[in-house]
Amino acid sequence: MKTINDVLLRMDQIVDECRHENSRIGYFAILYRQVTRRIKKGILELEFQDNPRMEKLDILFASRFIDAYDSWKSGQKTTHSWIEAFEASKSGKYLVLQNLFLGINAHINLDLGISAAETMGEEPLEGIQNDFNKINSILAELVDGVKENISKVSPIFGLLIPLAKGKDEMLLNFSIELARDGAWKYAGEYYSASDKEFLIEERDKKISTLARKLINPGKFLSFIIKIIGFAEWKSVSNTMDQLDSLGEKAIL
């Protein structure tokens, strides 16, 4: 992929595949497509510090999800962080928000730092920090919009909040800001590392552990999540449509 339009074309194809196959990966894919559309709009309006560089970052960043998706579909090796998200999507026992956060977890906590460092090459990494933060702000706006309106697809999700009060519950406390800070720190480590493949493997282990916390919150909360899941929409395509609408309202 050489342009952001190429990215959007491939994202359209993935969204269509997910609809056709009733794949819950579509929940992340359809919202990430909204993020990409928003970044394209910002580039055209010269919103970023370095707009051509932002397009390069977007292409590298999106490619890590797309490559992981294609590898998983063809039975090839990919990162454990993405495998956790893809495998969870095959089960109907996880909430819409769990599926979304599993994708975001892999994409920000692992992929974004790598993409930022590779975008800069040998140029100082600090030069991209403002635009790095801008991508995260766009994603945070989208996620906040979805969380505020999660009752559209998960009518009784609000029951989980008081029951999880005082618990270290990652599903409720997942923070784009904290993920951003960790991703930026990792970008610096990756940028200066001599053995980048080893660093990816070590980071991937940590992020896949976070993924397992998202889908295994303990016996009590897992039981509550199961009850909440009964009230969620069962149609994957209808849920994708609703998420698409929520995402568009949140960031466009």
C-alpha positions as CSV (number, residue, x, y, z in Angstrom):
1,M,0.0,0.0,0.0
2,K,1.4,3.3,-1.1
3,T,-1.3,5.8,-0.2
4,I,-4.0,6.3,2.5
5,N,-6.5,5.6,-0.3
6,D,-5.0,2.2,-0.7
7,V,-5.4,1.6,3.0
8,L,-9.1,2.7,2.9
9,L,-9.7,0.4,0.0
10,R,-8.3,-2.6,1.9
11,M,-10.2,-1.6,5.0
12,D,-13.4,-1.6,3.0
13,Q,-12.6,-5.1,1.8
14,I,-11.9,-6.3,5.3
15,V,-15.2,-4.8,6.6
16,D,-17.1,-6.4,3.8
17,E,-15.4,-9.8,4.6
18,C,-16.4,-9.5,8.2
19,R,-20.0,-8.7,7.4
20,H,-20.2,-11.7,5.0
21,E,-18.5,-14.1,7.5
22,N,-20.2,-12.6,10.6
23,S,-16.7,-12.0,12.1
24,R,-16.5,-9.9,15.2
25,I,-13.2,-8.6,14.0
26,G,-15.5,-6.3,12.1
27,Y,-16.2,-4.3,15.3
28,F,-12.6,-3.1,15.4
29,A,-12.2,-2.9,11.7
30,I,-15.2,-0.7,11.1
31,L,-14.2,1.8,13.8
32,Y,-10.5,1.8,12.7
33,R,-11.8,2.6,9.2
34,Q,-13.4,5.7,10.7
35,V,-10.1,6.7,12.3
36,T,-8.4,6.3,8.9
37,R,-11.0,8.4,7.2
38,R,-10.6,11.1,9.9
39,I,-6.8,11.1,9.4
40,K,-7.2,11.4,5.6
41,K,-9.5,14.4,6.2
42,G,-6.9,16.0,8.5
43,I,-4.2,15.4,5.9
44,L,-6.2,17.1,3.2
45,E,-6.9,20.0,5.5
46,L,-3.2,20.3,6.5
47,E,-4.1,19.6,10.1
48,F,-1.0,17.8,11.1
49,Q,2.5,19.1,11.8
50,D,3.9,17.2,8.8
51,N,1.1,15.9,6.6
52,P,3.0,13.8,4.1
53,R,4.8,12.1,7.0
54,M,1.4,11.5,8.7
55,E,0.3,9.7,5.6
56,K,3.4,7.5,5.8
57,L,2.7,6.8,9.5
58,D,-0.9,6.0,8.8
59,I,0.1,3.5,6.1
60,L,2.7,1.8,8.2
61,F,0.4,1.7,11.2
62,A,-2.6,0.3,9.3
63,S,-0.4,-2.2,7.5
64,R,0.4,-3.9,10.8
65,F,-3.3,-4.6,11.4
66,I,-3.9,-5.6,7.8
67,D,-0.9,-7.8,7.6
68,A,-1.8,-9.5,10.9
69,Y,-5.4,-10.0,9.7
70,D,-4.2,-11.5,6.4
71,S,-1.7,-13.7,8.1
72,W,-4.2,-15.1,10.5
73,K,-6.8,-15.7,7.8
74,S,-4.2,-17.7,5.8
75,G,-3.0,-19.6,8.8
76,Q,0.4,-17.9,8.9
77,K,2.3,-16.7,11.9
78,T,1.5,-13.3,13.4
79,T,1.9,-11.6,16.8
80,H,0.4,-13.1,19.9
81,S,-1.3,-9.8,20.7
82,W,-3.3,-10.0,17.5
83,I,-3.9,-13.7,17.8
84,E,-5.6,-13.1,21.1
85,A,-8.0,-10.6,19.4
86,F,-8.6,-12.7,16.4
87,E,-9.3,-15.9,18.3
88,A,-11.6,-14.2,20.8
89,S,-13.6,-12.9,17.8
90,K,-14.6,-16.5,16.9
91,S,-16.6,-16.8,20.2
92,G,-19.9,-15.1,21.0
93,K,-19.2,-15.1,24.7
94,Y,-17.3,-11.8,24.7
95,L,-18.9,-8.4,24.8
96,V,-18.7,-5.9,21.9
97,L,-16.4,-3.7,24.0
98,Q,-14.1,-6.6,24.8
99,N,-13.7,-7.3,21.1
100,L,-13.0,-3.6,20.4
101,F,-10.4,-3.2,23.2
102,L,-8.6,-6.4,22.2
103,G,-8.0,-4.8,18.8
104,I,-7.0,-1.5,20.3
105,N,-4.7,-3.1,22.8
106,A,-2.7,-4.9,20.0
107,H,-2.8,-1.9,17.7
108,I,-1.7,0.9,20.1
109,N,0.3,-1.0,22.7
110,L,2.4,-3.0,20.1
111,D,1.9,-1.6,16.6
112,L,1.9,2.2,17.1
113,G,5.3,2.5,18.7
114,I,6.9,0.3,15.9
115,S,5.2,2.3,13.2
116,A,6.2,5.7,14.7
117,A,9.9,4.6,14.9
118,E,9.9,3.2,11.4
119,T,8.3,6.3,10.0
120,M,11.2,8.4,11.3
121,G,13.9,6.1,10.2
122,E,17.2,7.8,11.2
123,E,15.6,11.2,11.9
124,P,15.0,12.2,15.5
125,L,12.0,10.4,16.9
126,E,10.9,13.5,18.9
127,G,9.9,15.1,15.6
128,I,6.8,12.9,15.3
129,Q,5.6,13.1,18.9
130,N,2.9,15.8,18.2
131,D,1.4,13.9,15.3
132,F,1.7,10.6,17.3
133,N,-0.4,12.2,20.0
134,K,-2.9,13.5,17.4
135,I,-3.6,9.9,16.2
136,N,-4.2,8.9,19.8
137,S,-6.5,11.9,20.4
138,I,-8.6,10.9,17.3
139,L,-8.8,7.3,18.5
140,A,-9.7,8.4,22.1
141,E,-12.5,10.6,20.7
142,L,-13.9,7.6,18.9
143,V,-13.6,5.2,21.9
144,D,-15.1,7.7,24.3
145,G,-18.1,8.3,21.9
146,V,-18.7,4.5,21.7
147,K,-18.4,4.0,25.5
148,E,-20.8,6.8,26.1
149,N,-23.3,5.2,23.8
150,I,-22.6,1.6,24.4
151,S,-26.2,1.0,25.5
152,K,-27.0,1.2,21.7
153,V,-25.5,-2.3,21.3
154,S,-25.2,-3.5,24.9
155,P,-28.4,-2.3,26.7
156,I,-27.4,-3.4,30.3
157,F,-23.6,-2.9,30.1
158,G,-24.0,-0.2,32.8
159,L,-24.7,-2.9,35.3
160,L,-21.0,-3.9,35.2
161,I,-19.8,-0.6,36.4
162,P,-21.1,-0.6,40.0
163,L,-20.3,-4.3,40.3
164,A,-16.7,-3.7,39.3
165,K,-16.2,-0.7,41.5
166,G,-13.0,-0.8,43.5
167,K,-11.7,-3.7,41.4
168,D,-8.7,-3.5,39.0
169,E,-10.9,-4.2,36.1
170,M,-9.1,-3.5,32.8
171,L,-12.3,-3.6,30.7
172,L,-13.6,-0.6,32.5
173,N,-10.3,1.2,33.2
174,F,-8.8,0.8,29.7
175,S,-7.2,4.1,28.9
176,I,-6.1,5.4,25.5
177,E,-4.0,8.0,27.3
178,L,-2.1,5.4,29.3
179,A,-1.7,3.2,26.2
180,R,-0.4,6.2,24.3
181,D,2.2,6.9,26.9
182,G,3.4,3.3,27.0
183,A,3.5,3.2,23.2
184,W,5.6,6.3,23.0
185,K,8.0,4.9,25.6
186,Y,8.2,1.7,23.6
187,A,8.7,3.7,20.3
188,G,11.9,5.2,21.9
189,E,13.1,1.7,22.9
190,Y,12.4,0.3,19.5
191,Y,14.0,3.2,17.7
192,S,17.3,2.8,19.5
193,A,17.3,-1.1,19.8
194,S,19.9,-3.0,17.9
195,D,17.9,-6.2,18.0
196,K,14.4,-5.0,17.0
197,E,12.9,-8.5,16.4
198,F,13.8,-9.5,20.0
199,L,12.2,-6.3,21.3
200,I,9.0,-7.0,19.4
201,E,8.8,-10.5,20.8
202,E,9.3,-9.3,24.4
203,R,6.8,-6.5,24.0
204,D,4.3,-8.9,22.3
205,K,4.4,-11.2,25.3
206,K,3.5,-8.3,27.7
207,I,0.7,-7.0,25.5
208,S,-0.8,-10.5,24.9
209,T,-0.9,-10.8,28.7
210,L,-2.9,-7.6,28.9
211,A,-5.3,-9.1,26.2
212,R,-5.9,-12.1,28.4
213,K,-6.8,-9.8,31.3
214,L,-9.4,-8.1,29.0
215,I,-11.1,-11.4,28.3
216,N,-10.6,-13.1,31.7
217,P,-11.6,-10.7,34.4
218,G,-12.2,-13.3,37.1
219,K,-15.0,-15.7,37.9
220,F,-17.5,-13.2,39.3
221,L,-17.1,-10.5,36.6
222,S,-17.0,-13.2,33.9
223,F,-20.4,-14.4,35.2
224,I,-21.8,-10.8,35.0
225,I,-20.3,-10.3,31.6
226,K,-22.1,-13.5,30.5
227,I,-25.4,-12.1,31.6
228,I,-24.8,-8.7,29.9
229,G,-23.8,-10.6,26.8
230,F,-27.3,-12.2,26.6
231,A,-28.8,-8.7,26.1
232,E,-26.4,-7.6,23.4
233,W,-27.3,-7.6,19.8
234,K,-26.7,-11.0,18.2
235,S,-26.4,-9.7,14.6
236,V,-22.8,-9.0,13.8
237,S,-23.6,-6.9,10.8
238,N,-26.2,-4.8,12.6
239,T,-23.8,-4.2,15.5
240,M,-21.2,-3.1,12.9
241,D,-23.6,-0.7,11.4
242,Q,-24.4,0.8,14.8
243,L,-20.7,1.1,15.7
244,D,-20.1,2.8,12.3
245,S,-22.7,5.3,13.1
246,L,-21.4,6.0,16.6
247,G,-17.9,6.3,15.3
248,E,-18.9,8.8,12.6
249,K,-20.7,11.0,15.1
250,A,-17.8,10.9,17.5
251,I,-14.9,12.0,15.2
252,L,-16.3,13.5,12.0
